[in-house]
Amino acid sequence: MVKKRSIGVALAAVFVLLALTIRTDVAHGAIGIDTERKDCSIKFNLAVDAQKPQPGEEQKPGTDGEQKPGEGKDPTTGDDGAQELTGFEELEKLPIEVELYRVADVNVSGKYMEPKEGDKSLYQVVKGELDKVNAETKAAQWMEMAKIAMEQVEEKSLSSIAKTTLNSGQGNEIKNLSTGLYLVVAKEVQSSEYIYRFTPYLVSLPGNDYQQEGDSDEWKYEVEVSLKPSQENRYGDLEITKTLKSYNATLGGATFIFQVDAEKDGVVFSDVVSLVFDQPGTKTVKLAERIPAGAVVTVKEVYSGASYEVTSDPEQTTTIVASDPDNPGSVASVAFTNDYDDRLNGGTSVVNHFLYTEPAGSETGTGADSGSGAQTPEGVWDYEQLKDSTQETGRAVEHEENAE
């Protein structure tokens, strides 16, 4: 049994939530909010943790601290998020579209209210939670409100009130904004090897960083926020083509086995693929979207049948290209050729295919004690014995056959 290892890397999107602290009066000597201002602005920058997770590790977005929408500080470190983009340098060159949606108005003391103009649906879906906001509101609650608002945007196909595109010459700032609460949505971007996603979050104008620094209670009408990405691998296909020039029918099926090893960022992915011929011709087996883009793959023919010899290079190397529906021809491939060598030794093989199904409501399905005293439900293993890898449709392996 060969298991596929994933190297999906998700970097923590520790939310930098910007909003005001609700007050029923003007505390700490601060003056009231100038709700008539139309010259507010939000400036965006990219920031990720300086320490990139190792392959296989996964950090979840969010924090359980008492970070209030404020001035763009990282609630876990207290800094402004301007670290080096370790492992994410290519994001500084990719166009990142950022859209802004108005959620609520704000009054002079910082209380959120229904917008007087424009679409009111975003406010309506989060009103219940906004009414509860106070100095103890945690980041997780702001994150949940942002998620609910984003679902409304998608469901109703709402239009943004403003947008900009980072790294495109448009600048990284949205100006001429009124005071209020906004939903920030940075759209997914792709490079040749990775997908970068940004979780939506809420921003308030003006901001106030008294809760974070304690030395100033002034409203800030120019706010700077950090967009924090998660990174996932894109995957591509590998085609292995085998041509059998001649065939001895008296020996039965001719079996050929290939060892597939792929490496990326120090992580090795290993698999075994087989092809069985019952006549001369060409067969192709495709490992569909199972290997990360950019991985260097070595394919070695480790068994050439009992009476057949490989006449091509028995070991070949290629690099995986991310799947692209607009360019289906961009597939990494290797090709091998074999011929009958006049021996009379027969041989055969089978493929044992195992498929594990997680139990309902379980994340691990291992049956181990979860630590709470209860046993995790066990999953189900399905098993079948196949002729060769072209029959393994259950694990997304495709095949083509062209017999002569």
Secondary structure, DSSP 4 states (H G I P E B T S, - for coil): ---PPP---B-------B-PPP-SS-GGGPPPP-TT---EEEEEEE---SSPPPTT-B--S---S-PPS-SS--TTT-S-S----TT-GGGGTS-EEEEEEEEEEE-TTS-EE--SSS--HHHHHHHHHHTT--TT--HHHHHHHHHHHHHHHHHHTPPPSEEEEETTTS-SEEEEEPSEEEEEEEPPEE-SSEEEE---EEEEESB--HHHHSS----BSEEEEEE--EEEE-EEEEEEEEEE----GGG--EEEEEEEEEEETTEEEEEEEEEEESSSEEEEEEEEEEEETT-EEEEEEEE--TTEEE-S-SEEEEE--B--TT-TT--EEEEEEEEE-S--------EEEEEEEPPTT-SS-S--B-SSSSBPPP-EEEEEEESSGGG-GGGTEEEEEEE-
